[in-house]
Amino acid sequence: MTVPVVVLAAGAASRFGSPKQLLLLPHVLERLRNCPLGPVVAVEGAYPLEGLRLEGVTVVRCPDWERGPGASLRCGLAALAADAPGALVVLADGPNLDPRSVDRILAHRRDADVVAASYGGVRGHPAYLARSAWTNVPDGGMRVLHATLIPCDDLDEPGDVDTRDAWR
Protein backbone atom coordinates (compact mmCIF):
# COMPACT_ATOMS: atom_id res chain seq x y z
CA MET A 1 0.00 0.00 0.00
CA THR A 2 1.22 3.49 -0.79
CA VAL A 3 1.65 6.01 1.99
CA PRO A 4 -0.84 8.89 2.09
CA VAL A 5 0.27 12.44 2.79
CA VAL A 6 -1.27 15.17 4.92
CA VAL A 7 -0.11 18.70 4.08
CA LEU A 8 -0.91 21.21 6.81
CA ALA A 9 -1.97 24.50 5.23
CA ALA A 10 -4.56 25.80 7.69
CA GLY A 11 -2.75 28.50 9.67
CA ALA A 12 -3.48 32.22 9.73
CA ALA A 13 0.00 33.23 8.47
CA SER A 14 -0.17 36.28 10.73
CA ARG A 15 3.59 36.94 10.67
CA PHE A 16 3.65 36.62 6.89
CA GLY A 17 0.86 39.16 6.46
CA SER A 18 -1.11 37.30 3.80
CA PRO A 19 -2.14 33.72 2.98
CA LYS A 20 1.32 32.23 2.48
CA GLN A 21 -0.24 28.84 1.76
CA LEU A 22 -1.35 30.14 -1.62
CA LEU A 23 2.23 31.04 -2.45
CA LEU A 24 4.14 28.14 -0.88
CA LEU A 25 1.86 25.10 -1.17
CA PRO A 26 2.47 24.63 -4.92
CA HIS A 27 6.22 24.36 -4.23
CA VAL A 28 5.65 21.69 -1.57
CA LEU A 29 3.30 19.73 -3.82
CA GLU A 30 5.80 19.83 -6.67
CA ARG A 31 8.45 18.33 -4.38
CA LEU A 32 6.02 15.61 -3.29
CA ARG A 33 5.31 14.67 -6.89
CA ASN A 34 8.84 13.28 -7.05
CA CYS A 35 8.09 10.81 -4.25
CA PRO A 36 6.38 7.41 -4.37
CA LEU A 37 3.36 8.42 -2.30
CA GLY A 38 -0.33 7.70 -2.14
CA PRO A 39 -3.19 10.15 -1.93
CA VAL A 40 -2.40 13.71 -0.85
CA VAL A 41 -4.73 15.62 1.47
CA ALA A 42 -4.20 19.37 1.98
CA VAL A 43 -5.86 20.84 5.06
CA GLU A 44 -7.21 24.37 4.75
CA GLY A 45 -8.42 26.53 7.59
CA ALA A 46 -7.88 30.27 7.88
CA TYR A 47 -7.87 30.68 4.10
CA PRO A 48 -9.50 28.65 1.37
CA LEU A 49 -7.09 27.02 -1.08
CA GLU A 50 -9.35 27.82 -4.00
CA GLY A 51 -7.67 29.25 -7.04
CA LEU A 52 -4.70 26.91 -6.75
CA ARG A 53 -4.18 24.14 -9.29
CA LEU A 54 -4.32 21.13 -7.03
CA GLU A 55 -4.74 18.20 -9.42
CA GLY A 56 -4.81 14.94 -7.53
CA VAL A 57 -5.01 16.66 -4.14
CA THR A 58 -8.02 16.36 -1.85
CA VAL A 59 -8.66 19.59 0.06
CA VAL A 60 -10.20 19.21 3.51
CA ARG A 61 -11.58 22.14 5.46
CA CYS A 62 -10.74 22.16 9.16
CA PRO A 63 -13.29 24.24 11.07
CA ASP A 64 -11.24 23.96 14.27
CA TRP A 65 -7.93 25.10 12.76
CA GLU A 66 -7.56 27.88 15.38
CA ARG A 67 -7.12 25.23 18.09
CA GLY A 68 -3.67 24.47 16.68
CA PRO A 69 -1.76 22.33 14.21
CA GLY A 70 -2.92 19.16 15.94
CA ALA A 71 -6.55 20.00 15.17
CA SER A 72 -5.62 20.51 11.52
CA LEU A 73 -3.68 17.28 11.48
CA ARG A 74 -6.62 15.37 12.94
CA CYS A 75 -8.85 16.75 10.17
CA GLY A 76 -6.39 15.58 7.53
CA LEU A 77 -5.96 12.15 9.09
CA ALA A 78 -9.74 11.69 9.30
CA ALA A 79 -9.96 12.18 5.54
CA LEU A 80 -7.63 9.25 4.81
CA ALA A 81 -8.71 5.74 3.92
CA ALA A 82 -9.74 3.56 6.85
CA ASP A 83 -7.04 1.03 5.97
CA ALA A 84 -4.15 3.54 5.83
CA PRO A 85 -1.49 2.23 8.23
CA GLY A 86 -0.04 5.70 8.71
CA ALA A 87 0.61 9.01 7.00
CA LEU A 88 3.46 11.25 6.00
CA VAL A 89 3.00 14.77 7.39
CA VAL A 90 4.51 17.88 5.80
CA LEU A 91 3.99 21.60 6.20
CA ALA A 92 2.75 23.90 3.46
CA ASP A 93 5.34 26.49 4.51
CA GLY A 94 8.32 24.20 3.84
CA PRO A 95 8.88 24.90 0.12
CA ASN A 96 12.38 23.39 0.00
CA LEU A 97 11.24 19.91 1.04
CA ASP A 98 13.87 17.46 -0.15
CA PRO A 99 12.27 14.36 -1.71
CA ARG A 100 15.21 12.33 -0.38
CA SER A 101 14.12 13.18 3.19
CA VAL A 102 10.70 11.73 2.39
CA ASP A 103 12.35 8.54 1.15
CA ARG A 104 14.52 8.38 4.26
CA ILE A 105 11.60 8.84 6.66
CA LEU A 106 9.49 6.27 4.84
CA ALA A 107 12.35 3.78 5.02
CA HIS A 108 12.10 4.02 8.83
CA ARG A 109 8.30 4.19 9.17
CA ARG A 110 8.11 0.78 10.80
CA ASP A 111 10.69 1.70 13.46
CA ALA A 112 8.29 3.68 15.69
CA ASP A 113 4.82 5.21 15.86
CA VAL A 114 6.28 8.65 15.14
CA VAL A 115 9.34 9.13 12.94
CA ALA A 116 10.65 12.59 12.07
CA ALA A 117 13.52 14.10 10.14
CA SER A 118 16.13 15.97 12.14
CA TYR A 119 18.53 18.65 10.98
CA GLY A 120 21.48 19.41 13.23
CA GLY A 121 19.76 17.37 15.94
CA VAL A 122 16.60 19.48 15.78
CA ARG A 123 13.32 17.75 15.00
CA GLY A 124 11.73 18.83 11.74
CA HIS A 125 9.74 17.59 8.76
CA PRO A 126 8.79 15.45 7.05
CA ALA A 127 7.37 13.16 9.71
CA TYR A 128 5.54 9.87 9.67
CA LEU A 129 2.70 9.11 12.03
CA ALA A 130 1.51 5.50 12.36
CA ARG A 131 -2.23 4.99 12.70
CA SER A 132 -1.72 3.74 16.26
CA ALA A 133 -0.69 7.30 17.22
CA TRP A 134 -3.50 9.15 15.45
CA THR A 135 -5.69 9.32 18.54
CA ASN A 136 -2.87 10.85 20.59
CA VAL A 137 -2.38 14.04 18.54
CA PRO A 138 -2.95 17.02 20.86
CA ASP A 139 -4.04 20.45 19.63
CA GLY A 140 -0.44 21.64 19.85
CA GLY A 141 0.59 19.11 17.21
CA MET A 142 2.97 16.19 16.89
CA ARG A 143 5.92 17.91 18.51
CA VAL A 144 4.82 16.79 21.96
CA LEU A 145 4.76 13.14 20.88
CA HIS A 146 7.99 11.21 21.28
CA ALA A 147 9.58 10.61 17.88
CA THR A 148 12.40 8.54 16.54
CA LEU A 149 14.62 11.09 14.81
CA ILE A 150 16.21 10.25 11.49
CA PRO A 151 19.23 12.45 10.69
CA CYS A 152 18.82 14.36 7.44
CA ASP A 153 21.72 16.76 7.98
CA ASP A 154 23.11 15.99 4.53
CA LEU A 155 19.84 16.99 2.84
CA ASP A 156 18.10 20.31 2.21
CA GLU A 157 15.89 21.43 5.08
CA PRO A 158 12.30 22.08 4.00
CA GLY A 159 12.37 25.56 5.48
CA ASP A 160 9.80 27.20 7.70
CA VAL A 161 8.69 30.37 5.97
CA ASP A 162 7.03 32.58 8.55
CA THR A 163 7.84 36.02 7.12
CA ARG A 164 8.19 37.56 3.67
CA ASP A 165 11.90 38.09 4.32
CA ALA A 166 12.34 34.36 4.99
CA TRP A 167 10.73 33.62 1.61
CA ARG A 168 13.00 36.02 -0.25
C-alpha positions as CSV (number, residue, x, y, z in Angstrom):
1,M,0.0,0.0,0.0
2,T,1.2,3.5,-0.8
3,V,1.7,6.0,2.0
4,P,-0.8,8.9,2.1
5,V,0.3,12.4,2.8
6,V,-1.3,15.2,4.9
7,V,-0.1,18.7,4.1
8,L,-0.9,21.2,6.8
9,A,-2.0,24.5,5.2
10,A,-4.6,25.8,7.7
11,G,-2.7,28.5,9.7
12,A,-3.5,32.2,9.7
13,A,0.0,33.2,8.5
14,S,-0.2,36.3,10.7
15,R,3.6,36.9,10.7
16,F,3.6,36.6,6.9
17,G,0.9,39.2,6.5
18,S,-1.1,37.3,3.8
19,P,-2.1,33.7,3.0
20,K,1.3,32.2,2.5
21,Q,-0.2,28.8,1.8
22,L,-1.4,30.1,-1.6
23,L,2.2,31.0,-2.5
24,L,4.1,28.1,-0.9
25,L,1.9,25.1,-1.2
26,P,2.5,24.6,-4.9
27,H,6.2,24.4,-4.2
28,V,5.7,21.7,-1.6
29,L,3.3,19.7,-3.8
30,E,5.8,19.8,-6.7
31,R,8.4,18.3,-4.4
32,L,6.0,15.6,-3.3
33,R,5.3,14.7,-6.9
34,N,8.8,13.3,-7.1
35,C,8.1,10.8,-4.2
36,P,6.4,7.4,-4.4
37,L,3.4,8.4,-2.3
38,G,-0.3,7.7,-2.1
39,P,-3.2,10.1,-1.9
40,V,-2.4,13.7,-0.9
41,V,-4.7,15.6,1.5
42,A,-4.2,19.4,2.0
43,V,-5.9,20.8,5.1
44,E,-7.2,24.4,4.7
45,G,-8.4,26.5,7.6
46,A,-7.9,30.3,7.9
47,Y,-7.9,30.7,4.1
48,P,-9.5,28.6,1.4
49,L,-7.1,27.0,-1.1
50,E,-9.3,27.8,-4.0
51,G,-7.7,29.3,-7.0
52,L,-4.7,26.9,-6.7
53,R,-4.2,24.1,-9.3
54,L,-4.3,21.1,-7.0
55,E,-4.7,18.2,-9.4
56,G,-4.8,14.9,-7.5
57,V,-5.0,16.7,-4.1
58,T,-8.0,16.4,-1.9
59,V,-8.7,19.6,0.1
60,V,-10.2,19.2,3.5
61,R,-11.6,22.1,5.5
62,C,-10.7,22.2,9.2
63,P,-13.3,24.2,11.1
64,D,-11.2,24.0,14.3
65,W,-7.9,25.1,12.8
66,E,-7.6,27.9,15.4
67,R,-7.1,25.2,18.1
68,G,-3.7,24.5,16.7
69,P,-1.8,22.3,14.2
70,G,-2.9,19.2,15.9
71,A,-6.5,20.0,15.2
72,S,-5.6,20.5,11.5
73,L,-3.7,17.3,11.5
74,R,-6.6,15.4,12.9
75,C,-8.9,16.8,10.2
76,G,-6.4,15.6,7.5
77,L,-6.0,12.1,9.1
78,A,-9.7,11.7,9.3
79,A,-10.0,12.2,5.5
80,L,-7.6,9.2,4.8
81,A,-8.7,5.7,3.9
82,A,-9.7,3.6,6.9
83,D,-7.0,1.0,6.0
84,A,-4.2,3.5,5.8
85,P,-1.5,2.2,8.2
86,G,0.0,5.7,8.7
87,A,0.6,9.0,7.0
88,L,3.5,11.3,6.0
89,V,3.0,14.8,7.4
90,V,4.5,17.9,5.8
91,L,4.0,21.6,6.2
92,A,2.8,23.9,3.5
93,D,5.3,26.5,4.5
94,G,8.3,24.2,3.8
95,P,8.9,24.9,0.1
96,N,12.4,23.4,0.0
97,L,11.2,19.9,1.0
98,D,13.9,17.5,-0.2
99,P,12.3,14.4,-1.7
100,R,15.2,12.3,-0.4
101,S,14.1,13.2,3.2
102,V,10.7,11.7,2.4
103,D,12.4,8.5,1.2
104,R,14.5,8.4,4.3
105,I,11.6,8.8,6.7
106,L,9.5,6.3,4.8
107,A,12.3,3.8,5.0
108,H,12.1,4.0,8.8
109,R,8.3,4.2,9.2
110,R,8.1,0.8,10.8
111,D,10.7,1.7,13.5
112,A,8.3,3.7,15.7
113,D,4.8,5.2,15.9
114,V,6.3,8.6,15.1
115,V,9.3,9.1,12.9
116,A,10.6,12.6,12.1
117,A,13.5,14.1,10.1
118,S,16.1,16.0,12.1
119,Y,18.5,18.6,11.0
120,G,21.5,19.4,13.2
121,G,19.8,17.4,15.9
122,V,16.6,19.5,15.8
123,R,13.3,17.8,15.0
124,G,11.7,18.8,11.7
125,H,9.7,17.6,8.8
126,P,8.8,15.5,7.1
127,A,7.4,13.2,9.7
128,Y,5.5,9.9,9.7
129,L,2.7,9.1,12.0
130,A,1.5,5.5,12.4
131,R,-2.2,5.0,12.7
132,S,-1.7,3.7,16.3
133,A,-0.7,7.3,17.2
134,W,-3.5,9.2,15.5
135,T,-5.7,9.3,18.5
136,N,-2.9,10.8,20.6
137,V,-2.4,14.0,18.5
138,P,-3.0,17.0,20.9
139,D,-4.0,20.5,19.6
140,G,-0.4,21.6,19.9
141,G,0.6,19.1,17.2
142,M,3.0,16.2,16.9
143,R,5.9,17.9,18.5
144,V,4.8,16.8,22.0
145,L,4.8,13.1,20.9
146,H,8.0,11.2,21.3
147,A,9.6,10.6,17.9
148,T,12.4,8.5,16.5
149,L,14.6,11.1,14.8
150,I,16.2,10.3,11.5
151,P,19.2,12.5,10.7
152,C,18.8,14.4,7.4
153,D,21.7,16.8,8.0
154,D,23.1,16.0,4.5
155,L,19.8,17.0,2.8
156,D,18.1,20.3,2.2
157,E,15.9,21.4,5.1
158,P,12.3,22.1,4.0
159,G,12.4,25.6,5.5
160,D,9.8,27.2,7.7
161,V,8.7,30.4,6.0
162,D,7.0,32.6,8.5
163,T,7.8,36.0,7.1
164,R,8.2,37.6,3.7
165,D,11.9,38.1,4.3
166,A,12.3,34.4,5.0
167,W,10.7,33.6,1.6
168,R,13.0,36.0,-0.3
